[in-house]
Amino acid sequence: MFATEFEYTKANSVSEAIQLLGSNDGAKILAGGHSLLPMMKLRLARPPMVIDIGGIEEMRGISVENGTLRIGALTTHADIAESHVVKDASGILWETAYGIGDPQVRNRGTIGGNIAHADPASDLPTVLTVMDAVFTIQGQGGITRRGSRNVSADEFFTGPFETVLGENEILTAIEMPVLAANQHAEYAKMAHPATSFAVVGAGVVVTVDNGVCTGARVAVGGLTPKPTRGPSVEAALNGIELTADNIAAATALIDGDLGSDILGDVFASGEYRRAMAAIELKHAIFHATGLAHHN
Ligand SMILES: Cc1cc2nc3c(=O)[nH]c(=O)nc-3n(C[C@H](O)[C@H](O)[C@H](O)COP(=O)(O)OP(=O)(O)OC[C@H]3O[C@@H](n4cnc5c(N)ncnc54)[C@H](O)[C@@H]3O)c2cc1C
């Protein structure tokens, strides 16, 4: 199917893109186009105007400053997967970017587009939630009248394909703490064989001192409408030695944190995904701590 007719325009700066959004009702931002264009072709989205932000250099790039990794929203998955800065600062993000889709998707798709689209099956919402990332959002006047604001990943995602982004706002950058030497992070997913999208994905960051877990953040995605933190698992991991048995007992508690709204489809039922959540979480901690090589 072809998309409905639309006007195409290019923005050369963030402020121009915001101004164009504000003066054209229903207009949509085009970043890598790997989610927007399929939606338009299926006529699930019918924007009268598409604003191409692909040429805005100020929205690209990767840097580390004062213990914070900063990535411009237009940075592609391939740029992240090839970056030694990301590899050193956040190995979990580096590996996850490499596991997204295929080379075409990674070469065009952007971190900002992935987050703004908020597909429950996307990998980055789960990983950025577990990494305690903060998103910079810019807007001016129009409906939001908020200027620039920072929103944590925990607050940003509100449901399937839903975020706190206002109509005239643009996501410009993503920031997250650089992992400390005693922090170990990993993302494990059961990937859909056709697309690599997460059927169930699990992210963990564990802090380990003298063999004991002194802090944990865990989140799962793919099976819930938005990334879901696991407070019961986090509490159970805290203060224990990370042995295989202890990890298995703690990760089993994720079931109680999932709630009742579990996604399912012809590929994998909700019941099956629910059962897989603890398994992917266990794999993630095994890999993060090196236990995977011994079990
Ligand atoms: C075959 C295939 C396989 C894929 N596999 C995976 C996978 O394994 N894992 C995974 O995580 N993802 C996967 N994806 C999705 C991919 O990562 C997309 O790149 C991503 O979802 C959207 O990024 P984009 O830059 O292409 O955004 P676009 O398609 O350009 O935009 C998506 C939406 O976000 C909005 N938007 C874009 N940028 C901004 C911004 N800066 N501020 C505000 N709004 C913005 C747009 O208006 C639009 O509504 C796959 C996609 C395809 C087609």
The ligand as an ORCA input file, in Angstrom:
! r2SCAN-3c Opt
* xyz 0 1
  C      12.784     -4.686      9.868
  C      12.955     -3.906     11.134
  C      13.536     -4.524     12.229
  C      13.710     -3.808     13.422
  N      14.263     -4.454     14.495
  C      14.388     -3.795     15.671
  C      14.960     -4.447     16.809
  O      15.411     -5.583     16.769
  N      15.045     -3.734     17.954
  C      14.610     -2.427     18.055
  O      14.730     -1.824     19.115
  N      14.098     -1.787     16.987
  C      13.982     -2.426     15.806
  N      13.446     -1.773     14.721
  C      13.014     -0.356     14.854
  C      14.194      0.560     14.550
  O      15.076      0.585     15.648
  C      13.771      2.021     14.232
  O      14.916      2.702     13.888
  C      13.182      2.823     15.349
  O      12.074      2.209     15.935
  C      12.707      4.184     14.854
  O      13.793      5.029     14.626
  P      13.824      5.953     13.348
  O      15.002      6.851     13.498
  O      13.765      5.141     12.110
  O      12.495      6.833     13.571
  P      11.354      7.301     12.556
  O      10.731      6.127     11.885
  O      11.847      8.371     11.669
  O      10.332      7.931     13.610
  C       9.592      7.103     14.492
  C       8.609      7.973     15.294
  O       9.330      8.803     16.218
  C       9.135     10.192     15.933
  N      10.453     10.809     16.112
  C      11.612     10.405     15.514
  N      12.643     11.108     16.003
  C      12.137     11.968     16.906
  C      12.718     12.948     17.769
  N      14.022     13.173     17.795
  N      11.888     13.657     18.582
  C      10.558     13.429     18.587
  N       9.948     12.497     17.794
  C      10.735     11.783     16.979
  C       8.577     10.255     14.517
  O       7.768     11.388     14.311
  C       7.807      8.956     14.452
  O       6.548      9.111     15.051
  C      13.287     -2.450     13.509
  C      12.710     -1.821     12.388
  C      12.536     -2.532     11.216
  C      11.940     -1.833     10.036
*
